[in-house]
Amino acid sequence: MTATIQAKERSNVYLDTNLKQKAKELFKAYGLSFSDGLNLLLKQAVNRKSPILISDLDIEPVYPNDPDYKIMQEARKGDTISLDEFMKL
């Protein structure tokens, strides 16, 4: 599988401190970093040409006691693909 690497740039945005912390926790429950979560939401909004809600996404949260949580943690240590690569599959 050949993956195309998308250019990324650092962005500075002003976020409500409490909102950012809650979003980090929410994205973590879905196995996403804060950056990956924001990128996912932005990609979905651009693809739909409208803002979206997390409940619009067809994914389920994964909590530390779920068997899938350990699998996700192990995958992060090994040979994994980026969210961009995953979105192209």
BELQUIHU-V48515 format. One record per pair of residues at least 24 apart in sequence whose ideal C-beta (glycine too) atoms are under 6 Angstrom apart, sorted by sequence separation. I is the first residue (numbers start at 0). J is the second residue. D is the distance in whole Angstrom. If there is no record, write none. Layout:
i=I j=J d=D
i=I j=J d=D
This chain:
i=29 j=58 d=6
i=29 j=60 d=5
i=30 j=61 d=5
i=28 j=60 d=4
i=30 j=71 d=5
i=35 j=82 d=5
i=5 j=83 d=5
i=2 j=84 d=4
